[in-house]
Amino acid sequence: MQTQLYRSIYMLTGLLACLCGIVGIVLPLVPTTPFLLLSAFCFSKSSNSLHQWLLSQPVLGRVIEDWEQSGVITLKTKLIASACMMTMVSVALIIGENTYWVMTLVVVITLLILAFIWSRPSRV
């Protein structure tokens, strides 16, 4: 009973994360890859068929597979992620009317994420 509950929770979380990832493909401010990595993890715990479906996707399947197998982020993916993140933070700093501490928090979180991304091994 408890195992089925966990599988259901993983399945629901995976579906929601996949939906957010799909929305991120269309909307420029919503990230895609983190949500799809989360959905891949959840599907690996709940549904082998959905996990395999996600891995078979032509564009992001390879990125997810590289991450799952060896924690690798390609140089191209790192550069694209960094450029997108820095662009969004720059836009927020230029046109945002948030308080100083909110903007500082955004910059610090972005720098931490970038440090994590660039600390992962690359495959050219």
C-alpha positions, -999 to +999 in steps of 0.1 A: +000+000+000+027+024+010+048+016-021+018+024-043+013+057-026+049+066-032+047+056-068+016+077-072+033+107-056+063+103-079+040+099-109+020+131-101+051+151-094+067+138-126+037+148-147+035+182-131+072+188-136+069+176-172+040+200-178+061+229-164+090+219-186+067+219-217+054+253-207+091+264-204+097+255-240+070+281-250+075+308-224+109+323-223+110+331-185+102+296-174+131+271-173+128+238-191+157+215-183+154+215-145+117+205-147+124+178-172+153+164-151+129+163-121+103+146-142+129+120-154+138+113-118+102+109-107+093+088-137+123+065-130+107+059-096+071+055-109+068+046-146+095+030-167+074+036-199+072+074-192+109+075-183+118+058-215+095+081-235+112+111-219+147+097-228+136+090-264+128+127-271+151+140-298+163+172-282+164+168-245+166+130-242+204+131-246+208+158-220+187+138-195+205+106-203+240+122-199+229+137-166+215+104-153+245+083-163+274+105-153+263+139-142+276+155-174+264+188-187+277+196-222+296+228-228+269+239-253+242+234-226+263+253-200+268+282-224+231+284-233+220+281-197+244+308-186+235+332-214+198+328-207+202+332-169+224+362-172+200+378-197+170+373-175+188+386-144+200+416-164+165+424-176+152+420-141+179+444-127+173+470-155+135+471-155+126+456-122+112+478-094+118+453-067+135+461-034+173+459-030+172+427-010+150+409-036+173+418-064+203+407-043+186+374-036+180+369-073+216+376-082+230+353-054+207+324-063+216+328-100+253+328-091+249+297-070+231+279-098+258+290-123+285+277-100+268+244-097+263+241-135+300+250-142+312+226-115+298+196-133+320+178-158+316+187-195+315+166-226+322+186-258 
